[in-house]
């Protein structure tokens, strides 16, 4: 698959998706090898819990920020990574209406048939919030720093565990008291991530789970909508290494 064809697939996936902010890490057991390309497709979900949980019944008089900007849901995803060297790779992921780029560095701890390493990255991201039943729309930008310990056993089994931390800013016009008003929100998110992959040669199936605590500082028309809680972000995918 050429890069232009991959870009078309990414755009189509975004157009089909919901507005849930479900962006998995899909770290894998190591960075992508030098001059190789990883291409993956799959899906992810955002499951807000506690104070972040979606309301069962939506009151038209209530602010629409929560319903539009922080909703749960399922989204398709596609991503690609290219190995720049033995220790660096670059990646691009589209998950729903979100786009994330990342640069990752690997520190090798053990080489051989069983390979272990530490992988740290930096990942700016952004996207748009689509209008959900008249609740409003806007955009979001953020920066994430993932840090994981990964193991690759014979190119067949991969395992990774670590943490993800990010900061995010949201801006848009959302429903409040029957009309639209400008709202802004700044949030922080941190939590553990764990995942595994199983396959043969160039083809692997991946599953992953992030459990993050989020705290949001939100203002809409002078009304504070601050809140915090946990959210689960499960993800799955199929990866082909070229």
N, C-alpha and C positions, 0 to 999 in steps of 0.2 A: 504494500500500500504506500503510495506516494504521500508526501507531507500535505499537498493541496487537497487530496482526497480525505486525509485525516481531519483537516480543518473543516471541511464541509460536514463530516460526520459530527464533529463537536458542536457546530452551530445548530444542526438539526436536533441534537439531543437537548440543547438548551431551550429551543423553541417548544419542544414537547413537554417540558418539565413543569413541576409545581414550584412554588416560591420557598419551599423549606430550605433552610441553610444547613444542609447535610453534606459536609465535605470531609471524607475520610482521608487518612494519611497515605494508605497503601504503600508503606515503607519498603516491605520486602526484607530479606535477610542481609542485604548489602546494597551498595550503589550498583548502577548498571555498568558492566565491563566496558573498557575502552573501545571506542568505535562500534559499539553495539547499540541497538535501539530496542527498547521495551514499549509495546503497545498493549493497552488494556481497555476492556469495556466491562461494565457491571452496573451496580446500583448501590444506593445508600439511603439511610433513613435518619431522621431526627426525631427522637422521642423525648419531649420535655416532661419533667417530673416536678412535683411539688408546686411551688409558686410560679413556675414557668409553664405549667401544664395548660393546654388550650382549654378555654371555658366550654362547658358542655352546651350551654345555651348562650348565644350572643345577643346582648342587649343593644339595639340600634343607638341608644343614647350613650353607650360607653365608648371610650376612645378606641379607634381602630388600629392603633399602632401595634398592639399585641397580636391581633389576628393577622395582620399583614406582614410584620417584620420578623416575628419570632415564632411562627407557626411550626408545628410538626408536619411530617409528611415523608413521602418517598420520592426520590429523584433518580434518573439515569445518570451514568457518568462514563467518561472516556478520558484516557490519559496517555501520554507518551513521555519517555525519558531517553536521553542520549548520554552515553559515557564519554566524557571529555578526556579522562585519563584513568589510571588505576584507582585514583582516590576521589575524583570529582565527577558529578553528573548534573545535568540540567533537565527539568521536567515542566510539563504543562498539563493541567487537568481542568476539565469542565464537568461540574456536578450541578445539574439543574441550571439555574441562572447565574451560578457562581463560576468564576475563572480564577485559577490559582497557578502561579509559577513558582518553581523552587530550585534552589541550588543546594547541593548536599556534598558533604565531605566525609570520607570514611577513614577511620583509623583501624588498621588491621591488628587484631590481637593474636590470632592463631591461623596459620595457613595449612593447607593439606586437604584431605578428603572431607574433613570436618573443619569448616572455616567460621571463625567468629570475629566480630568487629563492632566498633562503636560508630554510629552514623549521626551527625548533627547537620541541621539545615536551617535555611532561612527562606520563608515563603510568603511573599506579598500576594494578596488576593483582593478581589472586588466583584461586584455584580449588581444586578438591579432587582428591585422588589416589585413584582407585578401586582396589579390591582386584583384583590381577592374579594369578589362579591361586594364591590363598592367600599372596601375598607381603606383604600388608598394605595399609593405607590411611592417609590423612592429609590435610593441606592445605598450601597455599603462598601467600605474599604477596610482592610485590616492587614495585620502582619503576624505571622505565626513562626515559632521556633520549635521544631520537633527534635527530640533527642532519644535515640533508641540503641539498645544492644541487640544485635542480630546474629543468628547462627544459620549456616547453610551446610546441610549434610548431603554430600555427594551430588549436589545439583538436583536432588529429588525432593527433599523436605527443607523448608525454611521456617524459622520462628523468630519473632521479634517482640520486644517488650520495652516500654519506655514511657515518656511523658510528652505532652504537647501543651504549649502555652501561647496565648495570642491576645492581642488587643484589637478592638474593632470600633468603627464609627459609622453611624447610620443617620441619614438625613432624607426627609421626604415630606409629602403632604398626605395626612391621614385623617380619616373621619373622626369627628368629635362633635357631639350634640347635633347630629344631622348635617353638618357641613365639614368642609376640609380645612385643616389648619396645619401649619408647619410644625414638625416635631424633629428633635435630634436626640440621639442616644450614643453614649460611649460605654463600652463593655469590656470586661476582661474574662478570659476563659482559661482554665488549667485543669489537667487531669491525666490519668494514665491511659496508655494505649497498649493493646496486645493483639497479635495476629499470627497467622500461619499460612503457609502455602504448600501445596502438594502437587507434584506433576512429574513429567519425564522430559528430558532433554530441554527443548525450548518452550514447552507449553505447561503452564501451571494454573491451578485454581487457588484463589486467595480469599480468606475471610479475616475480618478485623473488627475490633470493638474499642471505641473510645468512650470513657465515662468522665465527663467534665463538669466542674462547677463553674457556673457563670454568674457574674453580678453586673447589672445594668443600671446606669445613671441616665434617666430619660426625662426630658421636659417637652411638654406639648401645650402650647398656649398658656404657659405659666403654671401648668399642673404637673406635679412630680409623679412619675410613674415608675420610680425606682423599684427594683426587685432582684432577687437572686434565687438560685436553685440549681439542681442537677439536670443534665441532659445526656442521654445515651445516643451515640452515633455508630450504629453497626454498618458495615460495608462488605461487599463481596465483589469479586471480579474474576475475569479470565485474562491471563497475560501471555503474550507471545513475544519471544525474544528473537530479534532478527540479526 
